[in-house]
């Protein structure tokens, strides 16, 4: 179990480095927006292309996919109902909060933890596929429409189709499905750029923490607390119930979907909130709370199901 700490230590050190950079103002006042745009438009597309292109097709389209999808949709729907009907949040902020509740860190935390806890790094692949090919296009289209003020269908569709994150995800999935063996002259440069994504994203997140107090945003604490509770508690329970009673999966597969559902909020949500300038406090604080809180939840899942 001690080895499971490795994924958290790696992430924690990178965030700490970012916080130190922000504290000493090493990169200046434009560091956050520049790193955000670099991650969104360049590094993330390459990373998603590499990860999905190398994924096993059978794992991609296994029963883990619908179970994870149902669990995510349930918690996202619950958050949307609370945010819109009870708190009267606007559309953009509701989208960021819903993603904070239902989108898991399946890559830079999910892959190492899957390897250390479950014995294989391939298990998060269906979740990555689900989030990038279904959730991401829908949510980015909504954010594009709301923040740009352009509600016409064709312009929104055009912006969504040309989104670099979606392009990288689709191309990677096509490579995996078709079984194309790309030469090293293509994959090696892509891998080089992809390897920079996670550290840059985590450092950017660490910079954003400087000068901020977790749960210090006036009027948004309940958003963070509800999103964190849905992410850490409700989503794993829903995944367990769906896997056990609806799909009747084997105990080992039930453990896999519960572990995947208990992963913390994806740092990509913070990247989206930075990119569109909405809900940054909600995504930042939920990422922080769920990253710290997921470890006891994962230990409990392993003790009860493993």
Buried (B, 14 or more C-beta within 10 A) or exposed (E): EEEBEEBBEBBBEBBBBBBBBBEEEEBEEEBBEEBBEBBBEBBBBBBBBBBBBBBEEEBBBBBBBBBBBBBBBBBBEBBBEBBBEEBEBEBBBBBBBBBBBBBBBBBBBBBBBBBBBBEBBBBBBBBBBBBBBBBBBEBBBBBBBBBEEBEEEEEBEEBBEEBBBBBBBBBBBEBBBEEEEEEEEEBEEBBEBBBBBBBBBBBBBBBBBBEBEBBEBEEBBEBBBBBBBBBBBBBBBBBBBBBBEEBEBEEEBBBBBBBBBBBBBBBBBBBBBBBBEBBBBBBBBBBBBBBBBBBEBBBEBBEEBB
